[in-house]
């Protein structure tokens, strides 16, 4: 999912963490220049929040 800012990635990740969602990739800048975090949905699929 595309977000508007790094701060939005951080906020979404923290809100999901508080609700018990599994975070498999903490917010970070990737080698190709994206800022992202990765979570698992209830079915075990990875979802990326990216800017």
Residue, then its C-alpha position, 0 to 999 in steps of 0.5 A: x500500500x502506498x502512503x504519503x509520508x514516512x511519518x504515515x508509515x511509522x504511524x500505521x505500523x505502530x497502530x497495527x502493532x498496538x492492535x496485535x498485528x505481526x510486524x515482519x519488517x520494521x520501518x526502514x529505507x530499502x536499498x532501492x530508496x523506498x521507505x517501508x514496513x511489512x506486516x502479516x495479515x490474518x491469513x499470513x500474507x505480507x503487506x507492505x506500507x511504502x512511500 
